[in-house]
């Protein structure tokens, strides 16, 4: 049977080795105070006559001292060196006072008061004010602050004594997003510069309705309306690809407001791939996207109204747009086209002459060299087949019939689901 021994009863190196290997059961208590640990280390070194031991036996003693004392090997090595030199292991209590603060709480209070009365100017301005307070106006309490470095002045503003006296809250600054150029497009009479806006079809009981994406060419007023369930990238990017492909002429510009559905990297990458310039509305220029917004009311709201339409009907509405609404708007719905003139005071004005009213398709055909603007593979002979397949009245009747059927279906399915 193995004997339970006390740590102080270990008198040989072999017993220490057995203790380290776990073959000898030893009872010992962990020494709590540093003074007691130092005293035990010295007694152990004396008991085993550490300086007279071989190198291997000294290693055994060191491992025991590390295990029992809890000190690192480096610390035990330093204590042994102290024992070799002086014959004793003594704890040297040393309390470091640290750096004496140069700026007192009173100085920091003066700084907080200075910031308060001058509305937190820049660091150099505060330093200059402290210098003037001392040198010009003889306020000696600013002597230390007059010599402060600007960088350390900002450190004092973050200190606890400062924040206890004064807290400064700055308004969140808008973050500039380097996507799109903030300017008004200049088409110079060429088609292909479209204005894009989003129309939301209302909320009901916390549920979002469908979103209409409305794109209008600035010169010809050629318009494409698409409908999506949500304006997230998953739905919007494929729809934008379809929208850009639907226009019969080559696109050169894409202008939107500052909504995040368009001002994002995915849209920018899509337009860059197609070599389409990306512009966005300027601040305090409410007319930058006025054309698309006017079409929202004149076309989208007239057809779909303002009532909530659940998002699950987005695909059905998009088919209606594709097959009925877009052909009617572009080939059968006349629009006013403004003429710009300069009045007697030298200001530019717009007039809307009845003689200049025509459909977007007729406007496209009336442009000088219009055939050159069409996409490769398209011609006016092909587009004429679409434009003149139905009369204006037939296209309008078709639109009303399809819209009535669409809303009847939406109403019936809402009744079944509700």
N, C-alpha and C positions, 0 to 999 in steps of 0.2 A: 504494500500500500504506500502511495506517495505521500510524503509529509508536507503539510502546508507551512511554509516558512515566511518569516517577516523579511522585508527588504534589508533591514539593518543586520540580519543574521547571515547575509551572503558575505563570505569572507575570502573566497577564491575566485580566480578568473573563470574556472570551469563552471562554477555555479552561476556566474553572470552570463556565460554563454548559454547555459541551459535555460535561464530566464528569458533571454532574447529569442531562443528557438521555440519557447513555449512548452518545453518538456519538464520544467520545474515550476510548480504552482507557487506563486509568491503573493502575499497580501501586502498592499501598500496603499496609502492615501495620497491623493493629489494635493500638493502643497499650494495653498491659495495665495499667500502673500509673496511678493518678490523677495523680501528679506529672508523668509524661511527657505525659499528655493536656493538663494545664494549660499546660505549656511549649509544646506544639505550637500550642495555641489562641493564645497570646501571639505566637509567631513569625508565624503566619498573619495576625493583625491588623496587625502591624508591616509585613510584606512588602507588603500591599495598601493600606497607609495608610488604614485603615478610616475614621477620622474625616473624611477628605477626600472620600470616595466619595459618589455620589448615593444617594438613598433606594433606587432599584431595584437598584443594584450592591451596596449593603449587604445587601439581601435575599438576593442570590446567595451572598455570603460566609457569611451566617448559615446558609443551607441546607447549604452544604458543611461548615461546622463541626458541624452537627447530625448529618449523615450519617457523617462520619469519626469523631467523638469518641464517639458513642453517647449523648451527653447530650440532655436534652430542650431544646426551644426556650426554655423559661423559664429553665433553668439557663445556657444560652449567653447569653441576654439579661442575666442578672445578672453574668456574667463580663465582658461587653462594658462594662457600666456601671462595673465595677471598673477596667477598663483606661482608660476615659475619665477617671476621677477621679484615679487614681494613676499611670497610664502603665505598669502591670504587672498581670499576672494571677497572684495568689498563692493557694495552697491553704491554707486556715486549718483546721488540725487541731483539732477540739474533741471531747473525750470527756466526755459527761455522766455524772456519777456516779449520778444518780437520787436517790431519796429515801433518807435514812438510816433503816433500820428502827428503829422505836421498841421493839419487843418482840424480844428476843434469843432464840436457840434455848434458852437456859436458862429464860427465861420460859415458852416454849411447853412445855418439859419439865415445868415446875411445873403448868401447866394440864392436861397429859395425866395427870399423877399425881393431881391433884385429881379429875378425872373418873373415874379408875380406882377410887379409894378410895370415892367417893360414888355409883358406878353411874350416871354420866353424867346428872346432874340438868339442869334447864332452865338456860338462859343466865343469867337473873336470879339463880337460886339459887347458881350458881357465883360470880358477881360478889360476892354477899353473903358467901359463904364466904371469898373472898379479902380482903374488907374486914375481916371478923372476925379472920382470921389476922394481919393487920397491926395493927389497932387494939386488939383484945381480948387477943391472945396474943403480940403483939410480934414476929411473924415478919417481919422487914424484907425478906426476899427476895420478898415478895408486894406490894411497894410499887407497882410499875408495873401489875400485874394488878388491883390494887384500884381503879385509875382507868380501867380499860378500859371501853369502851362494850359493851353487850350484843350489838349487831349485829356488831361487830368480833370479839368472842369467838367467834362462829360462824364467821367467816372463818378464824381461827386453827385451829379444829378441822378445817378442810379443807386446811390447809397441809401441805407435804411433811414438815417436821420433826415435826409432830404425828402424821401417819399412819405415820411410821417407828417411832414409839414405841408407838402404840396404834391399833387398828382396832376400830370398834364396828359390830356387825352386829345389825340389828333384824329381828325376825320379820316376814314378809310380812303386812300387815294385810288382813283380808277387805274386799272392796269391796261396799258396799251397792248393791243393784240396786233402783231405785225402780219395780219392776213388781210389781203385786199387793199387797194389804194383808195384813200378817202378823197374822192373828187367826183365831179359830175361828168358823165360820159359825153364825148363830143363826136357824134356819128358823122357830121358833115354831109348829111343827105344820103348816107349809105345805110341799107338795111343790115340787120345782124347785131344790133346793140339792144339787148332785151332788158326789161325791168322786171324784177321778180318780187312777189310778196306772198304772204301766207294769210289765209282766211280761216278762222276757227269756227266750226259749226256748233258752238255752245256746249255748256256743261249741264248735266242733270243728275241730281242725287250723288254728286261727287264723281261721276263718270264723264270722261272726256268724249266729245263728239269727233267727227271726222275733220280732217284738215284739207283745205283746198290750196294747191300751189298754183298761183296765177302768174303767167309770164307773158309780157307784152313787148313787142318790138317798138322801139321809139319812133321810127320813121314811117313804117307801114301800118302800125297798130295790129299787126298779125298776132293773134293771141292763142295760147295753149293753156288749158286748165286741166290739172291732174288732181286726183284725190287720194290721200293716204290715211291709214289708220292712226299713225302717230308721226311726229316729226323727228323721231330718232334716226340715227344714221342707217339702221337696218332697213327702214322703210324709205327714207328720203333719197339716199344715194341712187338706188336703182330707178326711182321715179325721175330723178333729175337727168339720168342718162337717157331715159325714154323721152323726156321733155326736150332736151337739146337735139335729139335726133329727129323730132317731129317737125321742126321748122324747115320749110323748103329751101331756105337760103343758108349760106355759110354764116355761122355766128362768130362775131369778133369781140363782143363785150357782154359781160354779165354783171348787172348792178342790183344790189339788194340793200335793205336796211341793215341795222346792226344786230339783228337777232342771231342768237347762237346756232340756230338751225342751219344758217348759211355761213356764218363766220366761224369756220372750223377747218382743220387740216384736211379732212377727207374731201370736202367740197373744193378746197383750193387745189388739191392734187388732181382731182377730176378735171377742173378747168385748165390747169397747167398742161395736162396731157393732151387736151384738145386745142391748145394754143389760143385760149379765150381769155381776154383781159378781165380781171376781177376787180370791180370797184364797189365801194360802199358809200352810204349817205354821210354827208358832213353834219357836224353838230350845228344846231340852230339854223338849219336850212330845211325847213319843212317841205319844200317843194321838190326836193331831190328825187323822191320816188312817187311823185304825185300822179304820174300816168298810171302806174300799176294800181294805186289806191283808188283812183277814179273808176278804173275797170272793175275793181272789187265790188263797187256799189252798182255800176251800170249793168254788169253781166252776172257776176257770181251771186250777189245777194238777190237780184231779180229772179234768177232761176231757182235758187235753193232756199231763199228766205233767211230768217234769223233763228228759226227754231232748232232745237237739239236734234241731231241725227246720230245715232249710235255708231261707234267706230267699226262695228262688224259689217256695215254696209259699204265700206270704202271701196272694195273691189267692184261691186255692182255699180256704184256711182262713177267710178273711173271708166268703166266700159261705156256708160251713157255719155260721158264727156268725149271719149275717143270716137264713138260712132255717130253721135248726133250733135252735141253742143259745139265742139270745136269746128267742124265743117260749116255749121250754120253761121257762127260768129265771123269766120274768116271769108266766106264766099258769098254770104247773103245778107249780112247786116251792115248797112251804110254807117259811116263814121264821119264826123267833122275833122278836117285837118287844118291846123292853124297856119296862117301866113304872118310872118313877122315884118313889122314896118317901124320906122322911126317917126315919132310925133314932132310937133313944132318945138318942143322943149328938149329934143335930143334923146328922149327916152325910148327904149324899145317896147313896142306894144304888139299884141297879137289880135288878129281878127279872124273870125270863122265865117267864111263866105259859103253860101249855099252851093255855089257852082263848084266848090272844091270838095263837096261831100261825095264819098265813094266807099266801096267795100275795101277792106285791107288787101284783098287779092288784086283788085283793080288798081289800087295805089302802087302795089309792087310792080305791076306790068307797066305803069306809067313812068317809072323812073328811067332816066337815060341809061342805056346799056344794061337794062334790067336782066337780060339773059345771063350776063356774066356773074351775077350774084347768086344764081341757083347752085345747089349742090351738084356734084358730079353725078351724071346719070339721070338728072331731072331736066325737064323742058316744059315750056308753057303749053305745048301740045298735050303733054301728059296731065298737067294740072287743070287744063280746060275741061277735060273729061270729068273731073271731079266737080269743078265749079259750075258746069252747066248741065249736069245730069238731072238736077231738079231746079224748078223755078224757086224764086224767093218765097212765094206763098206755100209751095209744097214743102220746102225745107222747114218753114215755120210751123206748118201743121204737123210735120213729122216730129219736130221738137216738142210741141205741146202734147202730142199723143204719148211719146216716150216718157216725158216727164210725169204725166198723169199715171202711167203704168208704174213708173219707178216709185213714186210716193205712195201709191196704193199698196204696192208690195211691202214697202217699209212699214206702213201703218198696220197691215195685216200681221206681219211677223212680230211687230211690237206688241200687239194684242195677245198673240199666242204665248209669247215669252213672259208677258207681264201678268 
